[in-house]
Amino acid sequence: MKKPPFYKSLAFAFKGLFLMLKNERNFQIELIAFLVNIGLIGFFRINYIEASFIILACGLVLVAEILNTAIEKLCDFAEPNFHSKIGIIKDISASAVLLATLFAVIIGILIYWPYLENLLSL
């Protein structure tokens, strides 16, 4: 099978992103959290290195959510009925999103804490 040209591959990727935005509530919430963080980076004038860590952490959560959704969709396609092993696969996949989110929250606390202390001491 011939590989599609780059622009078509890019179109497929954007279609997947659009489907995530349209259909996945958790992805929508995580994207809003990412946008809030972008606003906070500007509000607190966070330096480039710290901002990079925040963006990377938020990005990792979004990527984990996309991969989790892909695994869940594949499992549902392979076995439409309930199966305990499929449930285990889905739980493990969801745990990746949970860990990515926990690490992002920890990174956020570590970075934002001094800025919040400074803001509240005014």
Buried (B, 14 or more C-beta within 10 A) or exposed (E): EEEEEEEEEEEEEEEEEEBBEEEBEBBBEBBEBBEEBBEBBEEBEBEEEBBEBBBEBBEBBBEBBBBBBEBBEEBEEEEEEEEEEBEEBBEEBBEBBEEBBEBBEEBBEEBBEEBEEEEEEE
